[in-house]
Amino acid sequence: MMEYTRFEKARIIGARALQLAYGAPPLIKVPEGTINPLDLAEMEFDKGAIPITIIKDAKEEN
């Protein structure tokens, strides 16, 4: 899995949580009792299931 900054991680999880809130189907099996889109998006991120990528310029890498 790619290394993300905390800002990139927040952006990816936030975008996915918004999709889930608007009715997008979950990409993982939803644990019983999980109703918060933000929690579900974090679980998807941790499992590497979110199909959102960040494109970085080569010059940004140090």
PDB file of N, CA, C and O in Angstrom:
ATOM      1  N   MET A   1       0.845  -1.174   0.000  1.00  0.00           N
ATOM      2  CA  MET A   1       0.000   0.000   0.000  1.00  0.00           C
ATOM      3  C   MET A   1       0.894   1.243   0.000  1.00  0.00           C
ATOM      4  O   MET A   1       1.967   1.253   0.604  1.00  0.00           O
ATOM      5  N   MET A   2       0.442   2.261  -0.671  1.00  0.00           N
ATOM      6  CA  MET A   2       1.189   3.501  -0.798  1.00  0.00           C
ATOM      7  C   MET A   2       1.213   4.262   0.531  1.00  0.00           C
ATOM      8  O   MET A   2       0.262   4.198   1.309  1.00  0.00           O
ATOM      9  N   GLU A   3       2.302   4.977   0.779  1.00  0.00           N
ATOM     10  CA  GLU A   3       2.395   5.828   1.963  1.00  0.00           C
ATOM     11  C   GLU A   3       1.716   7.159   1.669  1.00  0.00           C
ATOM     12  O   GLU A   3       1.996   7.790   0.649  1.00  0.00           O
ATOM     13  N   TYR A   4       0.837   7.580   2.545  1.00  0.00           N
ATOM     14  CA  TYR A   4       0.127   8.843   2.384  1.00  0.00           C
ATOM     15  C   TYR A   4       0.466   9.775   3.537  1.00  0.00           C
ATOM     16  O   TYR A   4       0.758   9.323   4.644  1.00  0.00           O
ATOM     17  N   THR A   5       0.427  11.075   3.275  1.00  0.00           N
ATOM     18  CA  THR A   5       0.556  12.037   4.363  1.00  0.00           C
ATOM     19  C   THR A   5      -0.758  12.024   5.137  1.00  0.00           C
ATOM     20  O   THR A   5      -1.751  11.470   4.665  1.00  0.00           O
ATOM     21  N   ARG A   6      -0.769  12.614   6.289  1.00  0.00           N
ATOM     22  CA  ARG A   6      -2.013  12.644   7.080  1.00  0.00           C
ATOM     23  C   ARG A   6      -3.097  13.436   6.358  1.00  0.00           C
ATOM     24  O   ARG A   6      -4.286  13.171   6.535  1.00  0.00           O
ATOM     25  N   PHE A   7      -2.687  14.411   5.541  1.00  0.00           N
ATOM     26  CA  PHE A   7      -3.648  15.226   4.802  1.00  0.00           C
ATOM     27  C   PHE A   7      -4.264  14.432   3.648  1.00  0.00           C
ATOM     28  O   PHE A   7      -5.463  14.528   3.390  1.00  0.00           O
ATOM     29  N   GLU A   8      -3.436  13.651   2.963  1.00  0.00           N
ATOM     30  CA  GLU A   8      -3.934  12.805   1.875  1.00  0.00           C
ATOM     31  C   GLU A   8      -4.877  11.738   2.422  1.00  0.00           C
ATOM     32  O   GLU A   8      -5.928  11.467   1.842  1.00  0.00           O
ATOM     33  N   LYS A   9      -4.491  11.139   3.539  1.00  0.00           N
ATOM     34  CA  LYS A   9      -5.334  10.121   4.169  1.00  0.00           C
ATOM     35  C   LYS A   9      -6.687  10.709   4.553  1.00  0.00           C
ATOM     36  O   LYS A   9      -7.727  10.096   4.311  1.00  0.00           O
ATOM     37  N   ALA A  10      -6.671  11.895   5.150  1.00  0.00           N
ATOM     38  CA  ALA A  10      -7.921  12.549   5.546  1.00  0.00           C
ATOM     39  C   ALA A  10      -8.789  12.847   4.333  1.00  0.00           C
ATOM     40  O   ALA A  10     -10.008  12.687   4.389  1.00  0.00           O
ATOM     41  N   ARG A  11      -8.177  13.278   3.242  1.00  0.00           N
ATOM     42  CA  ARG A  11      -8.929  13.607   2.022  1.00  0.00           C
ATOM     43  C   ARG A  11      -9.561  12.361   1.419  1.00  0.00           C
ATOM     44  O   ARG A  11     -10.719  12.394   1.002  1.00  0.00           O
ATOM     45  N   ILE A  12      -8.817  11.270   1.368  1.00  0.00           N
ATOM     46  CA  ILE A  12      -9.336  10.017   0.807  1.00  0.00           C
ATOM     47  C   ILE A  12     -10.483   9.486   1.660  1.00  0.00           C
ATOM     48  O   ILE A  12     -11.538   9.132   1.133  1.00  0.00           O
ATOM     49  N   ILE A  13     -10.282   9.431   2.965  1.00  0.00           N
ATOM     50  CA  ILE A  13     -11.325   8.911   3.858  1.00  0.00           C
ATOM     51  C   ILE A  13     -12.553   9.811   3.824  1.00  0.00           C
ATOM     52  O   ILE A  13     -13.681   9.319   3.817  1.00  0.00           O
ATOM     53  N   GLY A  14     -12.347  11.115   3.803  1.00  0.00           N
ATOM     54  CA  GLY A  14     -13.475  12.047   3.746  1.00  0.00           C
ATOM     55  C   GLY A  14     -14.277  11.909   2.469  1.00  0.00           C
ATOM     56  O   GLY A  14     -15.507  11.930   2.495  1.00  0.00           O
ATOM     57  N   ALA A  15     -13.576  11.766   1.345  1.00  0.00           N
ATOM     58  CA  ALA A  15     -14.266  11.604   0.061  1.00  0.00           C
ATOM     59  C   ALA A  15     -15.064  10.302   0.037  1.00  0.00           C
ATOM     60  O   ALA A  15     -16.193  10.264  -0.452  1.00  0.00           O
ATOM     61  N   ARG A  16     -14.466   9.241   0.567  1.00  0.00           N
ATOM     62  CA  ARG A  16     -15.159   7.945   0.580  1.00  0.00           C
ATOM     63  C   ARG A  16     -16.348   7.970   1.550  1.00  0.00           C
ATOM     64  O   ARG A  16     -17.393   7.387   1.260  1.00  0.00           O
ATOM     65  N   ALA A  17     -16.195   8.636   2.691  1.00  0.00           N
ATOM     66  CA  ALA A  17     -17.302   8.743   3.650  1.00  0.00           C
ATOM     67  C   ALA A  17     -18.474   9.483   3.022  1.00  0.00           C
ATOM     68  O   ALA A  17     -19.630   9.128   3.254  1.00  0.00           O
ATOM     69  N   LEU A  18     -18.184  10.506   2.233  1.00  0.00           N
ATOM     70  CA  LEU A  18     -19.245  11.244   1.546  1.00  0.00           C
ATOM     71  C   LEU A  18     -19.966  10.338   0.549  1.00  0.00           C
ATOM     72  O   LEU A  18     -21.193  10.363   0.459  1.00  0.00           O
ATOM     73  N   GLN A  19     -19.204   9.540  -0.196  1.00  0.00           N
ATOM     74  CA  GLN A  19     -19.818   8.595  -1.133  1.00  0.00           C
ATOM     75  C   GLN A  19     -20.737   7.629  -0.391  1.00  0.00           C
ATOM     76  O   GLN A  19     -21.860   7.373  -0.825  1.00  0.00           O
ATOM     77  N   LEU A  20     -20.256   7.099   0.725  1.00  0.00           N
ATOM     78  CA  LEU A  20     -21.063   6.156   1.507  1.00  0.00           C
ATOM     79  C   LEU A  20     -22.317   6.826   2.060  1.00  0.00           C
ATOM     80  O   LEU A  20     -23.386   6.217   2.083  1.00  0.00           O
ATOM     81  N   ALA A  21     -22.191   8.067   2.502  1.00  0.00           N
ATOM     82  CA  ALA A  21     -23.339   8.801   3.042  1.00  0.00           C
ATOM     83  C   ALA A  21     -24.408   9.024   1.985  1.00  0.00           C
ATOM     84  O   ALA A  21     -25.595   9.107   2.302  1.00  0.00           O
ATOM     85  N   TYR A  22     -23.988   9.120   0.730  1.00  0.00           N
ATOM     86  CA  TYR A  22     -24.935   9.317  -0.365  1.00  0.00           C
ATOM     87  C   TYR A  22     -25.397   8.005  -0.993  1.00  0.00           C
ATOM     88  O   TYR A  22     -26.026   8.007  -2.052  1.00  0.00           O
ATOM     89  N   GLY A  23     -25.085   6.892  -0.345  1.00  0.00           N
ATOM     90  CA  GLY A  23     -25.646   5.621  -0.771  1.00  0.00           C
ATOM     91  C   GLY A  23     -24.749   4.698  -1.562  1.00  0.00           C
ATOM     92  O   GLY A  23     -25.227   3.684  -2.072  1.00  0.00           O
ATOM     93  N   ALA A  24     -23.466   5.004  -1.688  1.00  0.00           N
ATOM     94  CA  ALA A  24     -22.554   4.101  -2.395  1.00  0.00           C
ATOM     95  C   ALA A  24     -22.457   2.786  -1.623  1.00  0.00           C
ATOM     96  O   ALA A  24     -22.480   2.791  -0.392  1.00  0.00           O
ATOM     97  N   PRO A  25     -22.350   1.667  -2.329  1.00  0.00           N
ATOM     98  CA  PRO A  25     -22.252   0.389  -1.627  1.00  0.00           C
ATOM     99  C   PRO A  25     -20.890   0.232  -0.946  1.00  0.00           C
ATOM    100  O   PRO A  25     -19.873   0.650  -1.499  1.00  0.00           O
ATOM    101  N   PRO A  26     -20.863  -0.359   0.237  1.00  0.00           N
ATOM    102  CA  PRO A  26     -19.591  -0.599   0.923  1.00  0.00           C
ATOM    103  C   PRO A  26     -18.724  -1.579   0.135  1.00  0.00           C
ATOM    104  O   PRO A  26     -19.243  -2.459  -0.552  1.00  0.00           O
ATOM    105  N   LEU A  27     -17.407  -1.424   0.236  1.00  0.00           N
ATOM    106  CA  LEU A  27     -16.471  -2.279  -0.481  1.00  0.00           C
ATOM    107  C   LEU A  27     -15.924  -3.406   0.387  1.00  0.00           C
ATOM    108  O   LEU A  27     -15.139  -4.233  -0.076  1.00  0.00           O
ATOM    109  N   ILE A  28     -16.344  -3.431   1.642  1.00  0.00           N
ATOM    110  CA  ILE A  28     -15.958  -4.497   2.562  1.00  0.00           C
ATOM    111  C   ILE A  28     -17.218  -4.996   3.253  1.00  0.00           C
ATOM    112  O   ILE A  28     -18.276  -4.371   3.179  1.00  0.00           O
ATOM    113  N   LYS A  29     -17.083  -6.133   3.925  1.00  0.00           N
ATOM    114  CA  LYS A  29     -18.203  -6.630   4.722  1.00  0.00           C
ATOM    115  C   LYS A  29     -18.371  -5.697   5.920  1.00  0.00           C
ATOM    116  O   LYS A  29     -17.424  -5.448   6.666  1.00  0.00           O
ATOM    117  N   VAL A  30     -19.577  -5.190   6.090  1.00  0.00           N
ATOM    118  CA  VAL A  30     -19.845  -4.216   7.148  1.00  0.00           C
ATOM    119  C   VAL A  30     -20.052  -4.946   8.468  1.00  0.00           C
ATOM    120  O   VAL A  30     -20.952  -5.777   8.586  1.00  0.00           O
ATOM    121  N   PRO A  31     -19.211  -4.635   9.474  1.00  0.00           N
ATOM    122  CA  PRO A  31     -19.411  -5.252  10.789  1.00  0.00           C
ATOM    123  C   PRO A  31     -20.761  -4.834  11.370  1.00  0.00           C
ATOM    124  O   PRO A  31     -21.212  -3.706  11.172  1.00  0.00           O
ATOM    125  N   GLU A  32     -21.384  -5.737  12.074  1.00  0.00           N
ATOM    126  CA  GLU A  32     -22.689  -5.453  12.669  1.00  0.00           C
ATOM    127  C   GLU A  32     -22.578  -4.268  13.619  1.00  0.00           C
ATOM    128  O   GLU A  32     -21.654  -4.197  14.430  1.00  0.00           O
ATOM    129  N   GLY A  33     -23.509  -3.355  13.518  1.00  0.00           N
ATOM    130  CA  GLY A  33     -23.529  -2.190  14.383  1.00  0.00           C
ATOM    131  C   GLY A  33     -22.796  -0.982  13.821  1.00  0.00           C
ATOM    132  O   GLY A  33     -22.808   0.084  14.436  1.00  0.00           O
ATOM    133  N   THR A  34     -22.155  -1.128  12.659  1.00  0.00           N
ATOM    134  CA  THR A  34     -21.452  -0.001  12.045  1.00  0.00           C
ATOM    135  C   THR A  34     -22.428   0.769  11.171  1.00  0.00           C
ATOM    136  O   THR A  34     -22.901   0.254  10.158  1.00  0.00           O
ATOM    137  N   ILE A  35     -22.730   2.006  11.563  1.00  0.00           N
ATOM    138  CA  ILE A  35     -23.660   2.812  10.775  1.00  0.00           C
ATOM    139  C   ILE A  35     -23.050   4.138  10.352  1.00  0.00           C
ATOM    140  O   ILE A  35     -23.599   4.829   9.494  1.00  0.00           O
ATOM    141  N   ASN A  36     -21.924   4.498  10.946  1.00  0.00           N
ATOM    142  CA  ASN A  36     -21.286   5.771  10.657  1.00  0.00           C
ATOM    143  C   ASN A  36     -20.446   5.656   9.375  1.00  0.00           C
ATOM    144  O   ASN A  36     -19.523   4.843   9.327  1.00  0.00           O
ATOM    145  N   PRO A  37     -20.744   6.449   8.338  1.00  0.00           N
ATOM    146  CA  PRO A  37     -19.980   6.378   7.089  1.00  0.00           C
ATOM    147  C   PRO A  37     -18.486   6.665   7.281  1.00  0.00           C
ATOM    148  O   PRO A  37     -17.653   6.104   6.569  1.00  0.00           O
ATOM    149  N   LEU A  38     -18.148   7.526   8.227  1.00  0.00           N
ATOM    150  CA  LEU A  38     -16.741   7.845   8.468  1.00  0.00           C
ATOM    151  C   LEU A  38     -15.996   6.634   9.031  1.00  0.00           C
ATOM    152  O   LEU A  38     -14.872   6.346   8.619  1.00  0.00           O
ATOM    153  N   ASP A  39     -16.624   5.930   9.972  1.00  0.00           N
ATOM    154  CA  ASP A  39     -16.008   4.722  10.528  1.00  0.00           C
ATOM    155  C   ASP A  39     -15.822   3.667   9.446  1.00  0.00           C
ATOM    156  O   ASP A  39     -14.778   3.019   9.376  1.00  0.00           O
ATOM    157  N   LEU A  40     -16.830   3.497   8.609  1.00  0.00           N
ATOM    158  CA  LEU A  40     -16.758   2.513   7.536  1.00  0.00           C
ATOM    159  C   LEU A  40     -15.673   2.892   6.527  1.00  0.00           C
ATOM    160  O   LEU A  40     -14.936   2.025   6.058  1.00  0.00           O
ATOM    161  N   ALA A  41     -15.573   4.172   6.194  1.00  0.00           N
ATOM    162  CA  ALA A  41     -14.538   4.629   5.262  1.00  0.00           C
ATOM    163  C   ALA A  41     -13.145   4.379   5.835  1.00  0.00           C
ATOM    164  O   ALA A  41     -12.235   3.998   5.098  1.00  0.00           O
ATOM    165  N   GLU A  42     -12.968   4.589   7.137  1.00  0.00           N
ATOM    166  CA  GLU A  42     -11.674   4.310   7.770  1.00  0.00           C
ATOM    167  C   GLU A  42     -11.344   2.823   7.705  1.00  0.00           C
ATOM    168  O   GLU A  42     -10.197   2.452   7.456  1.00  0.00           O
ATOM    169  N   MET A  43     -12.342   1.970   7.926  1.00  0.00           N
ATOM    170  CA  MET A  43     -12.128   0.527   7.832  1.00  0.00           C
ATOM    171  C   MET A  43     -11.725   0.142   6.410  1.00  0.00           C
ATOM    172  O   MET A  43     -10.809  -0.659   6.218  1.00  0.00           O
ATOM    173  N   GLU A  44     -12.405   0.709   5.416  1.00  0.00           N
ATOM    174  CA  GLU A  44     -12.068   0.434   4.022  1.00  0.00           C
ATOM    175  C   GLU A  44     -10.649   0.895   3.709  1.00  0.00           C
ATOM    176  O   GLU A  44      -9.909   0.195   3.018  1.00  0.00           O
ATOM    177  N   PHE A  45     -10.264   2.066   4.213  1.00  0.00           N
ATOM    178  CA  PHE A  45      -8.914   2.581   3.978  1.00  0.00           C
ATOM    179  C   PHE A  45      -7.876   1.643   4.585  1.00  0.00           C
ATOM    180  O   PHE A  45      -6.882   1.311   3.938  1.00  0.00           O
ATOM    181  N   ASP A  46      -8.103   1.220   5.819  1.00  0.00           N
ATOM    182  CA  ASP A  46      -7.154   0.341   6.508  1.00  0.00           C
ATOM    183  C   ASP A  46      -6.983  -0.995   5.790  1.00  0.00           C
ATOM    184  O   ASP A  46      -5.912  -1.599   5.851  1.00  0.00           O
ATOM    185  N   LYS A  47      -8.028  -1.457   5.113  1.00  0.00           N
ATOM    186  CA  LYS A  47      -7.960  -2.723   4.375  1.00  0.00           C
ATOM    187  C   LYS A  47      -7.496  -2.533   2.932  1.00  0.00           C
ATOM    188  O   LYS A  47      -7.355  -3.505   2.190  1.00  0.00           O
ATOM    189  N   GLY A  48      -7.258  -1.279   2.536  1.00  0.00           N
ATOM    190  CA  GLY A  48      -6.786  -1.011   1.175  1.00  0.00           C
ATOM    191  C   GLY A  48      -7.851  -1.200   0.118  1.00  0.00           C
ATOM    192  O   GLY A  48      -7.533  -1.484  -1.036  1.00  0.00           O
ATOM    193  N   ALA A  49      -9.109  -1.047   0.493  1.00  0.00           N
ATOM    194  CA  ALA A  49     -10.212  -1.315  -0.428  1.00  0.00           C
ATOM    195  C   ALA A  49     -10.717  -0.086  -1.172  1.00  0.00           C
ATOM    196  O   ALA A  49     -11.526  -0.219  -2.091  1.00  0.00           O
ATOM    197  N   ILE A  50     -10.265   1.096  -0.802  1.00  0.00           N
ATOM    198  CA  ILE A  50     -10.790   2.316  -1.429  1.00  0.00           C
ATOM    199  C   ILE A  50     -10.095   2.550  -2.771  1.00  0.00           C
ATOM    200  O   ILE A  50      -8.869   2.647  -2.820  1.00  0.00           O
ATOM    201  N   PRO A  51     -10.860   2.641  -3.855  1.00  0.00           N
ATOM    202  CA  PRO A  51     -10.267   2.823  -5.185  1.00  0.00           C
ATOM    203  C   PRO A  51     -10.016   4.293  -5.531  1.00  0.00           C
ATOM    204  O   PRO A  51     -10.319   4.733  -6.640  1.00  0.00           O
ATOM    205  N   ILE A  52      -9.473   5.033  -4.597  1.00  0.00           N
ATOM    206  CA  ILE A  52      -9.133   6.440  -4.814  1.00  0.00           C
ATOM    207  C   ILE A  52      -7.621   6.554  -4.680  1.00  0.00           C
ATOM    208  O   ILE A  52      -7.039   6.034  -3.728  1.00  0.00           O
ATOM    209  N   THR A  53      -6.983   7.233  -5.633  1.00  0.00           N
ATOM    210  CA  THR A  53      -5.535   7.377  -5.587  1.00  0.00           C
ATOM    211  C   THR A  53      -5.138   8.844  -5.570  1.00  0.00           C
ATOM    212  O   THR A  53      -5.919   9.722  -5.939  1.00  0.00           O
ATOM    213  N   ILE A  54      -3.935   9.086  -5.144  1.00  0.00           N
ATOM    214  CA  ILE A  54      -3.344  10.421  -5.133  1.00  0.00           C
ATOM    215  C   ILE A  54      -2.200  10.406  -6.140  1.00  0.00           C
ATOM    216  O   ILE A  54      -1.343   9.523  -6.097  1.00  0.00           O
ATOM    217  N   ILE A  55      -2.187  11.372  -7.036  1.00  0.00           N
ATOM    218  CA  ILE A  55      -1.093  11.498  -7.999  1.00  0.00           C
ATOM    219  C   ILE A  55      -0.154  12.577  -7.478  1.00  0.00           C
ATOM    220  O   ILE A  55      -0.564  13.714  -7.244  1.00  0.00           O
ATOM    221  N   LYS A  56       1.115  12.204  -7.298  1.00  0.00           N
ATOM    222  CA  LYS A  56       2.101  13.135  -6.762  1.00  0.00           C
ATOM    223  C   LYS A  56       3.131  13.468  -7.837  1.00  0.00           C
ATOM    224  O   LYS A  56       3.454  12.631  -8.680  1.00  0.00           O
ATOM    225  N   ASP A  57       3.640  14.693  -7.799  1.00  0.00           N
ATOM    226  CA  ASP A  57       4.751  15.071  -8.660  1.00  0.00           C
ATOM    227  C   ASP A  57       6.018  14.426  -8.123  1.00  0.00           C
ATOM    228  O   ASP A  57       6.183  14.286  -6.911  1.00  0.00           O
ATOM    229  N   ALA A  58       6.906  14.038  -9.017  1.00  0.00           N
ATOM    230  CA  ALA A  58       8.164  13.426  -8.596  1.00  0.00           C
ATOM    231  C   ALA A  58       8.991  14.399  -7.767  1.00  0.00           C
ATOM    232  O   ALA A  58       9.716  13.977  -6.866  1.00  0.00           O
ATOM    233  N   LYS A  59       8.895  15.681  -8.052  1.00  0.00           N
ATOM    234  CA  LYS A  59       9.687  16.662  -7.316  1.00  0.00           C
ATOM    235  C   LYS A  59       9.200  16.870  -5.883  1.00  0.00           C
ATOM    236  O   LYS A  59       9.914  17.468  -5.077  1.00  0.00           O
ATOM    237  N   GLU A  60       8.001  16.389  -5.549  1.00  0.00           N
ATOM    238  CA  GLU A  60       7.499  16.494  -4.177  1.00  0.00           C
ATOM    239  C   GLU A  60       8.190  15.509  -3.248  1.00  0.00           C
ATOM    240  O   GLU A  60       8.282  15.752  -2.045  1.00  0.00           O
ATOM    241  N   GLU A  61       8.676  14.401  -3.791  1.00  0.00           N
ATOM    242  CA  GLU A  61       9.324  13.375  -2.985  1.00  0.00           C
ATOM    243  C   GLU A  61      10.679  13.877  -2.514  1.00  0.00           C
ATOM    244  O   GLU A  61      11.455  14.405  -3.311  1.00  0.00           O
ATOM    245  N   ASN A  62      10.971  13.720  -1.238  1.00  0.00           N
ATOM    246  CA  ASN A  62      12.268  14.148  -0.689  1.00  0.00           C
ATOM    247  C   ASN A  62      13.096  12.955  -0.325  1.00  0.00           C
ATOM    248  O   ASN A  62      14.221  13.106   0.153  1.00  0.00           O
TER     249      ASN A  62
END
